[in-house]
Amino acid sequence: MYDRVVTINNAHWPAYRKPGATLVDLRMFDPDDRSANPRLVFRPEKLRELGIPDALIEAAAKSNPQGILLFDDLQDQTQSATGHANEPTT
């Protein structure tokens, strides 16, 4: 389902790239769910321990479902990061 990874304060989060935006999933596996397919839950206290900024945690808490953030591309950052891989090195 996810095709990108976003790094926030040295922690990697799954993300999905769509035209004009990036969807970031800040949910974590439920530590109490021991099944083969544990569910994802929003854990703001754990995010704070990991150093995620409060503004992002608050925004994720207000989203539906909780823990999902949508970041719109900035005008000067619309080039894909993979575009640099094709440039020759000097």
C-alpha positions as CSV (number, residue, x, y, z in Angstrom):
1,M,0.0,0.0,0.0
2,Y,2.8,2.5,0.8
3,D,5.4,3.4,-1.8
4,R,7.5,5.9,0.1
5,V,9.2,6.5,3.5
6,V,9.2,9.8,5.3
7,T,11.8,10.6,8.0
8,I,10.7,12.8,11.0
9,N,13.3,13.2,13.7
10,N,15.3,10.1,12.6
11,A,12.2,7.9,12.7
12,H,10.9,6.4,9.4
13,W,7.2,6.4,8.6
14,P,5.3,4.8,5.8
15,A,3.9,7.2,3.2
16,Y,2.0,7.2,0.0
17,R,2.8,9.6,-2.8
18,K,0.0,11.1,-4.8
19,P,0.0,14.0,-7.3
20,G,0.5,17.2,-5.3
21,A,0.8,15.7,-1.9
22,T,2.2,13.0,0.4
23,L,0.1,11.0,2.8
24,V,2.0,10.0,6.0
25,D,0.9,7.2,8.4
26,L,1.9,7.9,12.0
27,R,0.1,4.9,13.4
28,M,2.0,2.0,15.1
29,F,1.3,-1.6,15.7
30,D,-0.8,-2.2,18.8
31,P,1.6,-3.6,21.5
32,D,-1.3,-5.5,23.1
33,D,-2.4,-7.2,19.8
34,R,-0.4,-10.5,19.5
35,S,-2.2,-11.7,16.4
36,A,-0.5,-12.6,13.1
37,N,-1.9,-9.3,11.7
38,P,-1.7,-6.7,14.5
39,R,-3.8,-3.7,14.1
40,L,-2.5,-0.2,13.7
41,V,-3.3,2.4,16.4
42,F,-2.5,6.0,17.0
43,R,-0.3,6.4,20.1
44,P,0.5,10.1,20.7
45,E,2.5,9.4,23.9
46,K,4.9,7.1,22.0
47,L,5.2,9.7,19.2
48,R,6.2,12.3,21.8
49,E,8.9,9.9,23.2
50,L,10.2,9.5,19.6
51,G,10.6,13.3,19.3
52,I,7.7,13.9,16.9
53,P,6.7,17.6,17.1
54,D,3.5,18.4,19.0
55,A,2.0,20.2,16.1
56,L,2.2,17.1,14.0
57,I,0.8,14.9,16.8
58,E,-2.1,17.3,17.3
59,A,-2.9,17.4,13.5
60,A,-2.7,13.6,13.4
61,A,-5.1,13.4,16.4
62,K,-7.7,15.5,14.5
63,S,-7.5,13.5,11.3
64,N,-10.0,10.7,10.4
65,P,-8.7,8.1,10.9
66,Q,-6.4,9.3,13.6
67,G,-2.7,9.2,12.8
68,I,-2.9,10.0,9.1
69,L,-1.5,13.3,7.8
70,L,-1.7,14.8,4.3
71,F,1.2,17.1,3.3
72,D,0.6,19.3,0.3
73,D,3.7,19.8,-1.9
74,L,5.3,23.2,-1.7
75,Q,5.7,25.1,-5.0
76,D,9.5,24.9,-4.9
77,Q,9.6,21.2,-3.9
78,T,7.5,19.6,-6.6
79,Q,10.4,17.6,-8.2
80,S,10.4,14.0,-7.1
81,A,13.4,12.9,-5.0
82,T,14.0,10.1,-7.5
83,G,14.7,12.7,-10.2
84,H,18.1,13.4,-8.7
85,A,19.1,9.8,-9.2
86,N,19.3,10.3,-12.9
87,E,21.7,13.3,-12.8
88,P,25.3,12.6,-13.5
89,T,27.8,13.1,-10.7
90,T,30.7,15.5,-11.0
